[in-house]
Amino acid sequence: MKKHYPLLLVSLVSLCAFADSKPELQFEKSSNGADQNVLVLLIDDLGWTDLGAYGSQYYESPNIDALASQSRLYTQAYSSSPVCSPSRAALMTGKHPSKLKITTHFPGYKAKSPKLKEPWKTDHLALAEFTLAEAFKSRGYATFFAGKWHMGGEGYLPTDQGFDINIGGMHRGSPPGGYYDPYKNPNLLNRNKGEHLTKRLTDETIDFLSQKHEKPFFALLSYYGVHTPLQAGPDKLAYFKEKANTVAGEKAFLIDKGHQSRTQINQVDANYASMIWAVDKSVGRILESLEKQGLDKNTLVVLTSDNGGFSTRHQGDERVTSTANLPLRSGKGWVYEGGVRIPLLIHQPGQQIQSQHDTLTTSADLYPTLANVAGAKIPEGIDGSDIFLLDEALELAKQRVIVWHHPHYHGSGNKPSAAIRVGDWKLLHFYEQDRVELYNLSNDIAEQVNLEQLEPKRRAHLLALLDEWYRDNDIEQVSLLE
């Protein structure tokens, strides 16, 4: 038996496929911001409510909150996938991960007793893709990468994909030596035993920012934090342990018998809190460095995550979880809101007050948004749309079709699944059970009231859209194991 699975995140404009070979493009300098620096701060596994600016009462992030107070804060920003490698690939290419055949993290998860055969997937981002870093290089930018890569190993590293410098980027997604030197990372030399990884990556980034820049730069600082292992940061562990006693106490869990999963429902882990604190301290140092050198006047800063917070495991799996995403349901690895809704801050040079935006955005949208800042040509065939243009066309943007395609088993307990959102309506399809769920997010952000039986026409329409996009884009089917 074959089943149909959806492909695309649909942009506002349909574009033709880009050339298979990697082009060498050079364009004349434009007058609309071509010299503007761009700094992206990507925090691994940071949940939608993990920052004070997004409502956390336990974790503390004063530097990021200060940045948020002078940024565009997005309340409905999404990762393009509930796991890391696919959403990172979407950011780097502007394409839906299914187009890239990157639909799970590398190297993936091997289920013990699967019922479905997963589709073929690659283990790297193809060199033929014209990456965001290459778009900036085509405009004469210096390009810098530090931290977690997780889009391929030797031959497919950041320096093979348009970055001049790679510090710490490798094929693995979790820091192989943990968060303290020795790092056991071939692309990050050991320096001082016991040095903290987040601080080290910050030091390296500040060194780059402090250089004399004869041309604009694009810098991507991709923190390994706050990914597992839950290894306390160097500061404030005792403080957060005491705060946990007064705020939330012991970890509590919600059991979802329908999906045989357990989800952490309170933010209380002191190790995780100190990891967020370490990242926040890093962000503060980065922003201070920009200001000291006067670069803040001409640097656009983006801060976001690659997927939802890690809150959910299989019901029988007693291993650690990191955070809680309430009021969102579930977490990393799942196509519920907790797995895909993420923080997104964009600070434009000179912005002094916060503006909040309900625009529906995804990881793929950052490609055209940032490439346009540099005046770079946007490749044909991408799925993302410029976020600033979306902000100006809210009614149109609200009707975007957003699809999450995760046809894989995952360590969080999730099984092959997909979801589609159109307007306020979101439909989820769990394929092993052939289970369909339908929610109206405008009044049920927690995805608790399944309306699939009460809204049969809407259910059928959204399922048809999934099937249509699957067929139109010739995506490999998932089949039952024989």
N, C-alpha and C positions, 0 to 999 in steps of 0.2 A: 504493500500500500504506500502510495506517495502522498505527501502533503505539500501544500504551497506555503512558501514563506516570503515575507515582504523584503524589499530592498531599501528604498530610498528615503532620505530626508529631502524634502522638496524645497528648493529655493523659490524665490518669487519670480525668477526668470529662468527658463529652460535654456541650457547651453550645450553646445556640441562637445564631443569627446576631444580631449587634448592629445597632442602627438605622443606616441609611445616613447620616442627617444627624448632624452633630456636636452632642451634647447639652450643655446648660448645667446641670451637676449641682453641687449643694451638699449636704453631709452634715453631720450633727451631729458634733461632735468626740468621738472615742472615747478611752477611757482606756488603750488598749494601744499606746502608742508613737506616738500621732498627732503629738507634738511632736518626734519624733526627726528630726534632719537626715540627709540621704542624699547621699553624694558618690560618683559613678561615675567611675573613671579607665579610659578605653578606649584601649588602645594598638593602633595600626593595624598589622596583619600580624605581630604578635608570635607566634612559634611556640611550641609546647608545651614545648620544651626550651631556650628562649632565656633563661631566668632561672636563677640559681644555685639558687634554691629548687626548681626543676624539673630540676636535674641538669647545667646547663651548666658545663663546666670551662674555657671560654675567655671568654665574656662575663662581666661583673661587674655585679651589681645589689644592692649592700649594703643600700640603703634599702628596696627592695621585699622583699628576703629578710628584713629585720627585720620588716616588716609581715606577711610570711607566717608568721613564728614566733609571731604573735599572732592568727592568722586561721584560718578554716575553709579548708583547701586541698583543692581538688577535683581528683582524678586522672583523671576521665572526664567532663570538661566538654567540650561541643561547641558550635561555631557552628552556626547553623541553615542555613548555606550555606557553600560553599568560597570565596566571594567576598564583598566588603564590603557593597555596598548592600543586598542581601537580608538579611544577618544583622543589620545595623543597623535595618532596618525591622522585623524580628522582635523585637528588643529594645524598640523604641518602641511596638509594638502588641500583643505577646504572641501574634501570629499567625504561622503558617507563611508564608514568603515567597510560595509559590505561590498562596495565597489573595489576596495583594495584587497578583499579577501582577508581582512584582519578583523575577525569577529569575536575573538577572545584574547585574553592576555597570553603572552608567550611564556612557556611553551604550552599553556593550557592545562586543564585539569582532567585526570583520568578517573571516570566514575567506576565504582565497583561493580554495579549491575545495571548498566544502561539498557534501555529499551529502544532507543533511537540511535541511528547512525548519524553522527555529526558530519556536516559538509566539510570538504577539503578547505584547509586554511594554510596561509603562508606563515613563515617565521621571521619575516622582516618587512620593512617598508621598501618597496621597489625603488631602485635607483632611477628608473624612468620618470618617477613623479617629480614635478617641478615644485620643490618645497618652498615654504614660507621664507626660509633662510636664503634660498636661491633667488627668490623674488627681491629680497632686500639687496643682495649682492648685485643684481642687475641694475640697481640704482646707485651703486657705488658705496654701499654701506659696509662697515666692518661688522662681522658677525661673531658672537661669543655664546658658548653653551657651557653650563656647569650643572652637574647633578644627575638626576635619573633620566635615562634615555628610554630603554626598554622597547626599542623598535628595530632591533637587530644587533648582531655582534660584528666581528671582524669583517670589514668590507662594506658594512652598512651603518657605520657609526656616524655621529654628528658631522665629523670632518669629511665624510663621504656624501653628506646631504646638504652642503652649503654653508656649514659653520667653519670659520677660520680656526677656532680654538675649541677644544673639548676637554673639560676637566671633570672626570668622574663618570661620564656617560658610558654605559656598557649594555650588554644584552640582558642582564638580570634586572628585576624590578625592585627587589628588596636588597638593602645594603648587605653585601656578602659577609662583611666582618662586623655587622652591627653598627652602632652609632658612635663608636670610639676607636681611635687609632690604636692598633693597626687595622686598616680598612679592608685589606684583602681585595683591593680593586686595582686591576692592572692600569687603569687610566687615572688613578689618583695616588700619587706617591705618599707613603707614610712620612710624617713630619715630626710630630711630637706625640709620644705614647700617651694615650688618655685624652688627646684632643677630641673635641666633639665635632661630628661630621657637619652639622648644620653651621657651626661657626666657621669651619674650614672652608666650606663652599662660599660662605659670605665673604671671608677674607679674600678669596680668589676673585670674586666678582668685584669687590671694592678695588682691588689692584688693577683690574681691567678698567673700571670707571675712572680711576685716578690718572690713567695715562693721558698724554696729550693727544687729543682726537682731532686729526686733520680732516676727517670725514665723519659723517653721522654713524651711529651704531645701532644695531639690533642685538639685544642681549636677552637670553632666556636662562633664567635661574630656576631650575627645576628641582625643588627640594625632594630628597628622599623622605623626609618627615612629611606627614605623620603616619607613614606606612608602618606596619608591624616589621620587626619585633617591637613590642611595647617596652621600650628601654628609656628610662627616665632621663630627661635633660639634666644639665649640670646645675640648674638653679631651681629652687622653690618646691622641691618634692615634698618636704615636710609641711610646708605651707598649704599645699593642695590636699595633702592627707587630712590635715586639720579642717580645712574648708569643707571637705567631703563629709566629715562628721556632722557639720552644722547645716549643710545644704541638702544632701540627698542620702547619706548613709551608704548601705551596701548596694552592690549592683542588683537590679531587678530585671526580670525577663517576662516577655509575653510569649505564650505558646500558641502558634498557629497550626492547629491540627489538620486543617485542609491542605496545607503545604508541608506539614511535618517540619516546621522550622521554629526556632526560638530567637526572639529579637530583644536586644537590650533596650530598656525604655527610660533609663536615666543616665545623665552625664555625671559620672562620679569617679572615674579612674584617674588617680593622681599621676600615674606615669604618663598617661596620654595628655593630661592637662599641662604637665611640665614640658612635654614635647611641643605642644602648641605655643607655650610661652617662649621656648627656644627659637621657634620659627618667627614669632612676633618680634622678638629682640633683634633677630637678623634683619627683618624688614625695616625696623627702625634705623639700624645702622646703614642699610642701603640708602634709605631716603635721606638720612643725614649727610651721607657722602655726596649724593646728587646736589643737595642744597649748598654744601660748602664749596663746591666747584662751580656753582652757578648753572649746573646742568638741569636743575629742576625747571628752569624757565623754558626749556625746549625739549623736554622728555615726557612722552606719554607713558603712563604706567598702567599695566593690567595685572590684576591679582585674581586668580581663580583656582579651581580644582579640576582633577581629571575624572572624578566620579563621586558618587555619594559616600557618606561615612560608613565605615565597616562596623555594622551593628548586628548582623544576622548570621546564624549558623544552622546546620541541620539539627533537628530536635535532639538527636542522640549524640551530638558532638559537643563535648564539654570544654573544648578549647576556648581561648580568650576571644572576646570581642573588644572593640576599642571605644565606641561612643554610642550615642543615641541620637536619632534624627527626628524625634517627635516634634511637631505633629505629623510628620511624614511617615509613611508605612515602610517598614523593612529598610534595607541598606544595600551597600555595595554588592554587586553580583546579581541584583534583582531589577526588573523593569518597573517595579513600583517607584513612586516618587522619591523615596529615601535612597534609592540606588542611582538616580539620574539627575535629581535637582541639586544644583551646586551654587556656591557663592560666586559672584562676578562683580568686580569693581573696576571701573575704567576712570583713571584720573587724567584729564587733559591739562596741559600746561596753562597755568593761570586760574584754574578752577578753584574757588574758595568756599563754596557751599555745596552741600549734597543735593543731588537730584535723584529721585527714585523713579524707576522705570519697570513697568509690568510687561515689557516686550518679551515675546517668546524668542529665545536665542539658544543656540547650541554651539558646541566646540568648533564645528566647521565654519561658523560665522566669523571667527576671529581671523581666519586667513584673509578674506577680502577686506575686512575692516582695517587690518593693519597694513596690508599691501597698499590699500588706497591712501593711507597716511603717508607712505613713502612715494606715492605717485607711480607705483609699479603696475605693469600690465597684469590683468587678472586672466589666468588661463581659462580656456573654454573647458566645459565639462565639470566644473565644480558645483557643489550643492549648497555651499554657504552663501549668505547675503550680508552685505555691509550693515552692521548693527546700527550705525548712526542713521542710515537711510530707513531702516526698519522703525526706528524711534519716531521718524517723521511721518510714517504711514501706518499708524497703530491699528486701524480697522482692517487694513489689508494684512498686516503682519499677524493679527490675531487668528486669521483663518489659514495660516500655514499648516501644512501637513507635516508632522514630525513623526518619524518612525524610529523605533529602537529594535534592532534585530540581533538577538543573542541566542543563536541556535546551538547552545552548548551547555554541558553540565559545568557546575562551578562549586568551588569549595565552600561557598556560603550556604549551600543546600539548594540553590535554584537549579531548575532543569530547563531544557531548551524552551525558549519563550520569545515573544515579541510584543510590542505595544505600539499603538498609534494614537496621537493626539491631534484633534482638529477643533479649534476653538476651545471651549471649556470641557469638551468631552474626550475621555481617554478610554480606549479599549485594550485589554490585555488578553493574550492567547497563550496558554500554557499547553504545549503540544503533546507531551507524554500523556497527560490526562484528558486532552482535548477539552480543556476547561477555558471558558470565556468569562471575563469580568468586564463590567462597564461602569464607569464613574463619571459624575459631573464634578469637576474640580472646583468650580466656582463656589459650591457650598459643601464640598466633601473633599477637602485637600488631603484628608487622612485615608482616603480610599477604603471606606468602611461599609458603604451602602451599595451593594452590587445591584445595578439596575438592568442587567441584561435581559431579564424576563419581562420587566415592565416596559422596556423600550425596544421591542423586537425589530422595528424598522431601522432604528439608529444602529442597533447591533449588526443587522445585515449589511447596512451601508458601509460601516467601518470595516467589517470583515472583507467586503468586496473590494474596498480600497487597498487593503493589505494584499489581497490576492492579485489585484490588478498591477500593483507595483512590482510584485514578485515576477509576474509573467513578462511585463514590459521590459524588465532589466535582466531577464535570463539568468536568475540566480540559482545556483545549484540547490536541488531539493534535499530535504532531510527525509530519510526513509526508516521504516521499522527494521530492526535487526532480524535476520532470519534465524 
